[in-house]
Amino acid sequence: MTPTRRKPGFDPKFDPGLVGEVSGSLADFGTFLPLVLGVLALGTMDPTGVLTGFGIFALAVAFFYRRPIPVQPMKAVAALAIVGALTPGEMMASGIVIGVILLALASFKVINRIARMIPGTVIAGVQLGVGAQLAMIGFTHIYDAPAFGLGALAILLMMFFTRLRAFSCIVVFIAAAAVSLYTDPHQLAGVTMSLSLPGVALPTLGDVEGALFVAVIPQLALTLSNAVIVTAAIAGDYFPEDKDKLSPNRLAASTGILNLALAPIGALPMCHGSGGLVAQYGFGARTWIALAIFGSLCLTLGLAFGPDAARILGVLPLSALGAMLAIAGAELALGRRVMDARPMCRVIIITTGIACVALNVAAGLVIGLALEAARTAYFKSRNGKGANG
């Protein structure tokens, strides 16, 4: 028995409107900004190419899906780059190689078939694990600067369960930026506006080989599970009228095509994400407008400020963004799929979630499938014995 599928965090009386689109467009910065700033801090990637890539990707996704399907850095690739395990050329090669694989799988409609084979309990378990990971990262950022983080968390919690929820991210963004600039008014000294265009390059064969052995396999497993299959499942819950358009095959195809097109201009490898979808929806995003706002902001920063864009983004305290991430992660982890599940299903969901946190999402997915297969075999065996007896 799979858990009842309802819209996580859905409140039929909550009509966020345009304010919700603006607030939702900011809600996923808790995932986006730490990874992007971490990569840019290395000094090996051009902020123009990175932010222009995000802008074009987001605007293309907004135009095609007409829903707030998030755009995020590929987490495994970004993390490997931050710790120095990947060169810029290998990052570019990772985006291209993963793009080719995703496009091939989508062309043969393999991913939809895989998604149909994954039980709802396992999907719910992966959601639980990803949500818990996001919440943990969010609280880590809060702990780094408690004054900012706990203040932002208090504002969000006070507003989140009221009709003012759609204003919450906007209030936190403005307040956090204002306090940050007040405490260090020289952060933006010397920042100038000037047209910057990304360069174009292609990876070498050595870059492709390095990417294959270091980044492609772990990132591909994460992308297929969380960024494609789980994101499609949640999107289908939120927007059932668009479920076919938001299928795993389509999400994989859009990810593949856009990475192939944008990697040569210095964009980071990018994908979708279930946590980002829950964050954007939870704070009010319902249409393409939220993603268009996010994409336009990234495009403006990349093209108009270029090398100074990272300094502008750095004004936002990560601890305040961590508060948004913590709430979004908790909402994803504690969704109704877990609460509505029967006891045996809940055991599988929780075990899968723990495996996702302790190991990784791909391992959690495999463990969840094994547990679900064992549960199914047990009940078939018991029913068979009853019939024979």
N, C-alpha and C positions, 0 to 999 in steps of 0.2 A: 504494500500500500504506500503510495507516495503522498507527501504532504499536500494539503490543499493549497492551490496557487492563488494568492491574492496579491494585490498591489502593495509592496512594502511601503509603509509610511503613508499610504494614500488616505487623504481626508476629502470626501466628496464635497464638503462645504468650503474647502480652501480654494479660492480662485485668485491666484497671484497676479495675473495681468502683466503689464509691461514692467512693473517694478520687480516682479518675480523673475522675469527674464534677465534683468540687469543683475539682480542678486545671484541668480543661478549661474550666470556667466563667470562670477568671481569665486564660486564655491569650490571649484576644483584646483585652485591655486595652491592649496596645501600639498597636493601631490606634485603638481607641475613645477612650482618654483624651486624647491630644494634640489631637485635633480638637475634642472636647467642651470641654476646658479652654480651648482657643484661642478658641472662640466665646464662652464664658462670660466670659472675660477682657475682652471688649469692653464688658461691662456693659449691653448692650442686650437680652439675652435673660434671662428668668426661669429660674433653675436648677430651680425647682419644675416648670414645664411641660416643660422639656427632659428631666429625669430621669424624671418620671412617664410621659412619652411612651415613653421607652426601656423602662421597666418593663412597661407595658401591651403594647407591641409584642412584647417577648420572651416574655412569658407566653402571649400569644395564639398565637405561632408554636410554642412548646413544646407547647401543648395540641393544636394542629392536626396538626403534623408528627410529633410524638413523637420527634424526632431533634434533634441539636445544630446546627440551621441558624442561623448567626450573624445578629445584628442590629447594624448599623453605621451611622454617619452617612453620608449621601451625600457622598462626598469632594469632588466638584467644587463643590457648593453650599457646604459648610463652608469650603473653601479660599477661595472668593470672598468669603464673609462675613468671614473673618479678615483679609483684606487690604482690607476696607472697600468692596468692589464691590457688596455686597447689603445692603439694609436688612432689619430683622426682618420687615416686611410682605412684602418680596419673597422672603425665605426661606420664609415660610408659603405664599405663592402658588406657589413652586416645588414644594413638596410636594404641593399640591392638583392642580396642572396635570399633573405627572408621574404622580400617582396615577390621574387620569382616563385618561391615555393608556395606561398599563399595563393598567388594567382593561378598556379597550376592545380592546386587542390580545389580551388573554387571552380575552375573551368570544368573539372570532372565531377563537380557536385559531391565530392567526397565528404566535405565537412558537414553538410546537412545530414548525411547518413550517419556519421559519427555522433552528431548531436542527438539524433533520434534514439540512439542506442544507450544514451546516458540517462539513468533513472532520475526522477525528481529529487530523491533523497541525496544523491551524490551532488547534484547541482546545488542543493541547499547547503550541503556540507562545505563545498568550495566557497559559496557566498559567506558562510560563517567564518571560514578561515581567512579569506581576503579581508573581510570586515574587521576581524580581530587584529590582523596585521596593520591595517590602516589606523585603527584606533591606537595601537601601541606606538606607532611612529608619531602620531599626533601628540600623544602625551609626552613622548620624548622631547619633542620640540617645545612643548609647554614648560617642561622641567628646565630647559636650558635658560629660559628667561621668565620665571614665574610671574613677575608683575604684569608683563604684557600678556602672557598666555592665559593666566587665570582670569584676568580682567576681560579678555576677549571671550573666554568660555562662559563667564557669568552673563555677559551681554547676550550671547547666542542662546543660552539656556532660557533666559528670561523671555526672549522674544520668540523662540522656536515653537512653543506650544500655544501661541496666541495668533490672532489674525495679523499681527505685525511681523510674522515670520519672513515674509518676502523682503522686508527692509533689513533683516539682520546682517547679512553679509556686507551690504552697503555701509551700514553703520560701523561695523568692525573695521572694514577697509579704511574708511575715512578717519576714524578715530586712531587706528594704529599708525597710519602714515603721518597724521598730525603730531602725535606724541613723539614718534621717531624723529621727525624733523625738528621738533621743539628741543629735544634733548641733544641733538647733533645737527645744528642748522647748516653746517658746511658740507653735508653729504653730497649735495648736488652742485657744489662749486665747480665751475669750469665746464659743466655739461652744455653742449651746444647742439643746435639742430642743423643738420646738413644731409643732403641726399646721399645714401649709401646703397650700393648694389652688390649683391653676392657674386662671388666668383664661381666659375664652373670647373670641375675637375672630375677625373675618374680614378677609381682604385686600381692598384697594380695587381698582378697575379699573386704576389706575395701577400698583399693585403687580404685578398680573398681567402687564401690558404690559412692565414692567421685567424681570420674571423670565423671560418668554419670550425676550427678546433677549439676556439675559446668561447665564442659568444653565440653562434647561431643555434646550436642544439638546446642549451638551457633557455634562451629567449623564445625559440619557436614553441617549446612546450608551454611556457607561460602565456604566450600570445594566443595559441589555439584554445587553451582552457579558459583563461580569465577574460582576455580581450575580445574573443570571438564567441565562444559557446555560452559562457555565463552572461556576458553582456547582451547577447541576443535573447537569452531566456528572460532577463529582467526587462529588457526593452519590450518584449512581447507581453509581459504583465502590465507594464505602464501604458502601452499603446497597442492594445489588441487589434485595433482596426488596421494597423500598419505591420502586423506580425510578419507577413510574407516579405514585405520590403526590407524588414530589419532582420532577415534570416542570417544564420552563421555564414553561409556561402557569400552573401552580399557584403557582410562586414569584412570577411577575409579578402574579397576581391578589391574593395575600396582601399583597404590597408596596403595590399600588394601594389596596386597601380600607383598610389600616391607616393609610396616609399621609392619605387623605381624612378618616378619623375623628379622627386625632390632631393634625393641623396646627392646627386652631382652638384647641387648648389650649396652644399655644406649643411644641409638639414640633419638633425639628429634622427635616428630611426624612431618612428612614431607608430602608435597603435591606439585602439580604443581601451576602455577599462570599465569594469562593473562598478567599482567604487566611485569613479567620477560620475557615472550616470546617476547613482543614488544621491550623490552630493548635489548635483545640479538640479535634479528633480525635487529633492527634499527642500531646497531653498527657493523653489519657485519656477524653474525652467520647464517649459512645456513645448516649445516650438524651436524653429531654426534661429530665432532672434538671439537667444542666449549664446549660441555657438558663433553666430556672426559677429556679436560684440567682442567675444574673446578673440576671434580671428582678426578682426580689424585692429584691435589693440596690439596684438603681436606684430602684425604687418606694419603698423605705424611706428612702433618702437624699432623694428628692424631696419626699415627703409629711411626713417627720418632721423634716428639717433645713432644707428650703427654701433660703433665701439662703446658708446656711453650708455647703451640700453641696459646693460647689466647693472650699472650704478643706479639707474632709476628703479629697476625692479628690486634692488637691494634695500631700498628705503623701507619696504614692507617687512616687519619683523616676522621671522619664521615661527616664533612662538604663537603669535596671533593667528597665523595661517594654520598652525598645528591644532588650534582649537576647532576650526572648521573641519579639519581632517578627522579629529577624534569623534565629533558628532556624526559625521557621515559614516565613518567606520562602524560605530556602535549601531547605527540604524540598519546598516547592511547586515551586521552580524546577528542582531536580535530581531530579525524580521519574523513575520507571522508564519513563514514556512517551518521554522523550528518550533514555534509555540503550538502550531496546529497539528503537528505530526503525532502519530501514534508512538507509544513508548519504544517499540522495536525500531521504528524508523528514526526516532530521535537519537537512539544510540549510534546508528550509522552516521547520521548527520554530524553529531558532536565528535565522533572519532575521526571522521574525514576532516573536519575543521581543525582539530588538534594536529593531525598529520600535516596539513597545509602550513600551519604556523611552525611546527617543530622541524619539518623537512623543507618542502616547497610545494607549490600548488600542483605541479605535475605528479609528484609522489602522492600527495593527498588524493588526487583524482584516481590514481591506480588503486590505492588502498580502499577507497570508497567503493569502487567497482567490484573489487574482490569481496568485500563484506556484503554488498548487495547480492552478488552471485551466490554467496554461501547462504544468505537468508532465503533466497528464492529456491535454491536446491533443497534446503531443509523443509520448507513448507510443501514443496512438491512431493518429497519423500514421505512426509507425514500424511498428506492427503492420499497418496498412493497406497500406503499401508492400511489406512482406514477403509479404502474402497475394497482392497483385497480381503480384509478381515471380515 
